[in-house]
Amino acid sequence: MLFRSEIAAVARRYDLWLHVDAAYAGPAAILDECRYVLQGTELADSLVVNPHKWLFTPIDLSALYTRRPEVFRRALALEHAPAYLSAAAETLNKPGAAVNLSDYSVALGRRFRALKLWFVLRYYGREGIAEILRGHMRMAREFAESVQADPRFELAAPVAFSLVCFRLRASDEENRELLARINATGKTFLSSTHLRGQFVLRLAIGNIATTAADVQETWDLISSSAPHQRPPGGVPAL
Ligand SMILES: *Cc1c(COP(=O)(O)O)cnc(C)c1O
């Protein structure tokens, strides 16, 4: 695996734009013990973190950071605006005026999305947010332990944050059926993906209201919805 600093060196050599997609995991860097997730980002041209993923704001709020805002401006600012738009642009672009974010993106009209995050930051504070993130990661680890303790299941990826990828030790078809059965209850919602060619279930913990009891209940539901234990290799038990 290439580390970001090595990727950055390649990007620089070939004059490529290096974007860091930290949409989901970026907020983990709020925790001292997880700061490494943004390691090397200082060498990137841009970074995205989505507070609507794991920073408790309702959809949508994606934060884009870039060290090269002029590139966005060159591509997206209204240069030949029709008269009814240019007056607004002139007012906004006067020295000392607020940054006109429509010059850096496709949309002209914009909602004040950042307000949602401002409330979250003010209400919980850095430590409060860190505690919630740690709690989510703890719940994910506990869920992963339940998965590992059940011989019918296996983890499909390491649990780095609050996402657990796991599967029945069975066919993709059986995993799909299990997913459908669980989601049909309406009690929890799992998603899925493919890892190394296999269909895999995903449990993502990110909601501020989620408790350890919810996660335990979800595991109980999964466990009781899964086919009963079969001996390894499918040999009938005596
Ligand atoms: C969710 C996600 C996206 C998409 O983000 P949206 O702004 O919600 O469309 C992109 N990359 C990663 C890694 C994600 O987790």
The ligand as a Tripos MOL2 file, in Angstrom:
@<TRIPOS>MOLECULE
LIG
   15    15     1     0     0
SMALL
NO_CHARGES

@<TRIPOS>ATOM
      1 C1        -20.1590    8.8400    1.3490 C.3       1 LIG1
      2 C2        -18.9050    8.8990    0.6400 C.ar      1 LIG1
      3 C3        -18.8100    9.6390   -0.5290 C.ar      1 LIG1
      4 C4        -20.0040   10.3720   -1.1140 C.3       1 LIG1
      5 O1        -20.3120   11.4670   -0.3700 O.3       1 LIG1
      6 P1        -21.6760   12.3050   -0.5140 P.3       1 LIG1
      7 O2        -21.2390   13.7050   -0.3830 O.co2     1 LIG1
      8 O3        -22.5380   11.8480    0.6070 O.co2     1 LIG1
      9 O4        -22.2610   12.0010   -1.8380 O.co2     1 LIG1
     10 C5        -17.5830    9.7070   -1.1460 C.ar      1 LIG1
     11 N1        -16.5120    9.0540   -0.6470 N.ar      1 LIG1
     12 C6        -16.5690    8.3250    0.4820 C.ar      1 LIG1
     13 C7        -15.3330    7.6480    0.9930 C.3       1 LIG1
     14 C8        -17.7640    8.2210    1.1730 C.ar      1 LIG1
     15 O5        -17.8280    7.5190    2.3130 O.3       1 LIG1
@<TRIPOS>BOND
     1     1     2 1
     2     2     3 ar
     3     2    14 ar
     4     3     4 1
     5     3    10 ar
     6     4     5 1
     7     5     6 1
     8     6     7 2
     9     6     8 1
    10     6     9 1
    11    10    11 ar
    12    11    12 ar
    13    12    13 1
    14    12    14 ar
    15    14    15 1
@<TRIPOS>SUBSTRUCTURE
     1 LIG1         1 GROUP 0 **** ****
